[in-house]
Amino acid sequence: MAGCEAAWRVARAGGRAVLYEMRPVRATPAHKTAELAELVCSNSLKSEQENGAPWLLKEELRRLGSLLIGQIAPRTRVPAGHALTVDRDLFAAEVTRVLEADRAIEIRREEVTALDPENIWIIASGPLTSDALAAEIGRLTGSQRLFFYDSISPIVDAESIDTSIAFAASRYGKSLDGTNDYLNCPFDKAEYETFLDALLAADSVPAHIPEDNPGEDRVNYFEACLPIEEIARRGRDTLRFGPMKPMGLTDPRTGRRPYAVVQLRSENARAGSFNLVGFQNHMRFGEQQRVLRMIPGLQNAEFLRYGQVHRNTYINGPALLTPALQLRARPQIFFAGQISGVEGYVESIATGLAAGLGAAALAAGEPVRMFPRETAIGSLCAYVSGADPANYQPANITFDLLPKLENPPRDRKLRHAEVCRRALAALEQHLYSHA
Ligand SMILES: Cc1cc2nc3c(=O)[nH]c(=O)nc-3n(C[C@H](O)[C@H](O)[C@H](O)COP(=O)(O)OP(=O)(O)OC[C@H]3O[C@@H](n4cnc5c(N)ncnc54)[C@H](O)[C@@H]3O)c2cc1C
C-alpha cells in the first residue's frame, strides 16, 4: 500500500523510483498473490460518511491526487453502503498494471536485506516485514526500538463514560503529579461474574497468521500481552488478580474497595479519550462493544478503537522519526505504512504519499515539507513522530488525533464537521502556498 503510493508520488514529482517487492520470490504469512497492493484481509477502505475521520483522510488523499484512493479505488469499487469497498483482485491488478507501465518506476522482485547508505530509502515493508530486513532496521534504529507484536487495548471517547459510576483515583493515592491519573470502573461480585461469563462466551477473531504457530491449534501469545479472554480462561479469579485488580482503590459511592476494577488511562496524545488498561483482546468488534459495555460506567461507551492482538512489525516512531517521517539520525531514510506505526490500509497509503513527497523533495535538493497539523494526514505524521514513546501503540485515524477546536460546538456532529472544514481549508492553503 504505502510503497506503491510512495513510488508513484516520486515518479509524479519528476523523480525515478525503484520499488522492491519480495513476493513471489519470498512469501509473507498473509499475502496470497504476487500482485502489488494486495489487501490482505478485509476489502474495505472504511467509511465514506461525510465528516467522519476516515472520510476526511480519504478526502485529503483525493485532493492530494492519490493514485490508490483517488484513481484506483473508484475504478474498482463494489457496492457496500457508506463504505469505500473495492474488488480486491481488480484493485491489486490495477495498481500493478499502472506502476508496471510507469517508465519512471522500476519494479524489482527481490527481498531487501540491507540498505545502501548512498540511496534515499522509503521503508514501507509492512506488518510482515521479512526477518532479514527487520534485523537491518533493528541495527539502524537499535533493536529495542522495533516491535514485533501488537497488543492493542480499546479506546473509548471520554464523553461517553458515565462518571457518576467511574471514579477518578490512582492506586493508594499515588500519582506522578498529585492528580488522579485514572478513571476506575468498579465491579461488585455479581457484576464481575456476569461480565466474566459474557467474556468467556464471546466470539473471537481466529488468529490471522497460523504460520506463526506451526502444528498448533492455539496461538502462543507473549505473556506480557495476553488477551483478556486468555487470562480469563486460566481461572475465574485470574483477571481479578491481574488487569482487574482492585488493590489500593476505594469506590466513593460505597466507601469500600470494589470486587474488581477496570482502569481507564487518559491517552496523552489523544485529547478526550481513555485507554482500557491491559484490556487487549481479540473478540470480534461487535462482541467487544457488547461485552465491554457491561463494564460499570461504560454502558454507553463509544469506542474509538477496538482491541487487537496480531503480528505487526513497527518501529517506535516517536523515539526515531521526524514529523516528515525521516529517521532523525539518518534523514535519507523515510518510514511509511504500518511499519511507521500507523494502522490500516488508508493510513498506510497516506503516510506513503507523505514519504514519497518528502523523498522526492530531498532528491531534488528542496526542503522536505510537513503537512499542516490541522489535517488528518498531518495529524497522523504528528502522532507517529510525537506520541509518548514509552506507551507507543499504532493508531488509526480518529478525531482525537487532530488538534482540538478553540471554541468547539457542543453538538458532536457540528464539531466533527468543523474539524473537517478546518482540515480541508488548511490543506488547500498548504497546496496553494507550495504550488
Ligand atoms: C493478517 C493481517 C490482516 C490485516 N487486515 C487488515 C484489514 O482488514 N484492514 C486494514 O485496514 N488493515 C489490515 N491489516 C493491516 C494491513 O497490513 C495494513 O493496513 C496495510 O496492508 C499496510 O500497508 P503497508 O504498505 O504498510 O504494508 P503491506 O501492504 O503489507 O506492504 C508491504 C510489502 O512489503 C513486502 N516486503 C516485506 N519485507 C520485504 C523485504 N525485505 N523486501 C522486499 N519486500 C518486502 C511485502 O511482501 C508487502 O507486499 C492487516 C494486517 C495483517 C497482517
The ligand as a MOL file (V3000), in Angstrom:
LIG
                    3D

  0  0  0     0  0            999 V3000
M  V30 BEGIN CTAB
M  V30 COUNTS 53 58 0 0 0
M  V30 BEGIN ATOM
M  V30 1 C -3.2420 -10.6890 8.6920 0
M  V30 2 C -3.4730 -9.2180 8.5700 0
M  V30 3 C -4.7620 -8.7230 8.3580 0
M  V30 4 C -4.9810 -7.3560 8.2310 0
M  V30 5 N -6.2360 -6.8990 7.9830 0
M  V30 6 C -6.4610 -5.5790 7.7670 0
M  V30 7 C -7.7560 -5.0740 7.4520 0
M  V30 8 O -8.7090 -5.8260 7.3640 0
M  V30 9 N -7.9110 -3.7280 7.2430 0
M  V30 10 C -6.8580 -2.8780 7.3180 0
M  V30 11 O -7.0510 -1.6750 7.0970 0
M  V30 12 N -5.6240 -3.3290 7.6310 0
M  V30 13 C -5.4010 -4.6460 7.8560 0
M  V30 14 N -4.1480 -5.1190 8.1730 0
M  V30 15 C -3.0850 -4.1930 8.2670 0
M  V30 16 C -2.5350 -4.0740 6.8370 0
M  V30 17 O -1.4730 -4.9390 6.6630 0
M  V30 18 C -2.1570 -2.6960 6.5360 0
M  V30 19 O -3.2750 -1.8890 6.7220 0
M  V30 20 C -1.5890 -2.4230 5.1630 0
M  V30 21 O -1.5110 -3.5020 4.3040 0
M  V30 22 C -0.2120 -1.9720 5.4710 0
M  V30 23 O 0.3020 -1.3990 4.3400 0
M  V30 24 P 1.8670 -1.3330 4.1950 0
M  V30 25 O 2.1410 -0.6640 2.9160 0
M  V30 26 O 2.4610 -0.7900 5.4150 0
M  V30 27 O 2.3110 -2.8810 4.1220 0
M  V30 28 P 1.9130 -4.0020 3.0640 0
M  V30 29 O 0.7020 -3.6560 2.3250 0
M  V30 30 O 1.9730 -5.2930 3.8090 0
M  V30 31 O 3.1270 -3.9420 2.0340 0
M  V30 32 C 4.4330 -4.2820 2.4300 0
M  V30 33 C 5.0660 -5.0630 1.2930 0
M  V30 34 O 6.4450 -5.2150 1.5760 0
M  V30 35 C 6.8600 -6.5030 1.1510 0
M  V30 36 N 8.0890 -6.8150 1.8900 0
M  V30 37 C 8.2310 -7.1320 3.1920 0
M  V30 38 N 9.5430 -7.2970 3.5040 0
M  V30 39 C 10.2300 -7.0640 2.3450 0
M  V30 40 C 11.6090 -7.0740 2.0120 0
M  V30 41 N 12.5630 -7.3490 2.9170 0
M  V30 42 N 11.9750 -6.8070 0.7380 0
M  V30 43 C 11.0300 -6.5330 -0.2130 0
M  V30 44 N 9.6970 -6.5310 0.0440 0
M  V30 45 C 9.3220 -6.7710 1.3290 0
M  V30 46 C 5.6750 -7.3690 1.4580 0
M  V30 47 O 5.6890 -8.5260 0.6260 0
M  V30 48 C 4.4930 -6.4640 1.1560 0
M  V30 49 O 3.9930 -6.6380 -0.1430 0
M  V30 50 C -3.8970 -6.4770 8.3210 0
M  V30 51 C -2.6150 -6.9730 8.5420 0
M  V30 52 C -2.3980 -8.3250 8.6710 0
M  V30 53 C -1.0230 -8.8360 8.8990 0
M  V30 END ATOM
M  V30 BEGIN BOND
M  V30 1 1 1 2
M  V30 2 1 2 3
M  V30 3 2 2 52
M  V30 4 2 3 4
M  V30 5 1 4 5
M  V30 6 1 4 50
M  V30 7 2 5 6
M  V30 8 1 6 7
M  V30 9 1 6 13
M  V30 10 2 7 8
M  V30 11 1 7 9
M  V30 12 1 9 10
M  V30 13 2 10 11
M  V30 14 1 10 12
M  V30 15 2 12 13
M  V30 16 1 13 14
M  V30 17 1 14 15
M  V30 18 1 14 50
M  V30 19 1 15 16
M  V30 20 1 16 17
M  V30 21 1 16 18
M  V30 22 1 18 19
M  V30 23 1 18 20
M  V30 24 1 20 21
M  V30 25 1 20 22
M  V30 26 1 22 23
M  V30 27 1 23 24
M  V30 28 2 24 25
M  V30 29 1 24 26
M  V30 30 1 24 27
M  V30 31 1 27 28
M  V30 32 2 28 29
M  V30 33 1 28 30
M  V30 34 1 28 31
M  V30 35 1 31 32
M  V30 36 1 32 33
M  V30 37 1 33 34
M  V30 38 1 33 48
M  V30 39 1 34 35
M  V30 40 1 35 36
M  V30 41 1 35 46
M  V30 42 1 36 37
M  V30 43 1 36 45
M  V30 44 2 37 38
M  V30 45 1 38 39
M  V30 46 1 39 40
M  V30 47 2 39 45
M  V30 48 1 40 41
M  V30 49 2 40 42
M  V30 50 1 42 43
M  V30 51 2 43 44
M  V30 52 1 44 45
M  V30 53 1 46 47
M  V30 54 1 46 48
M  V30 55 1 48 49
M  V30 56 2 50 51
M  V30 57 1 51 52
M  V30 58 1 52 53
M  V30 END BOND
M  V30 END CTAB
M  END
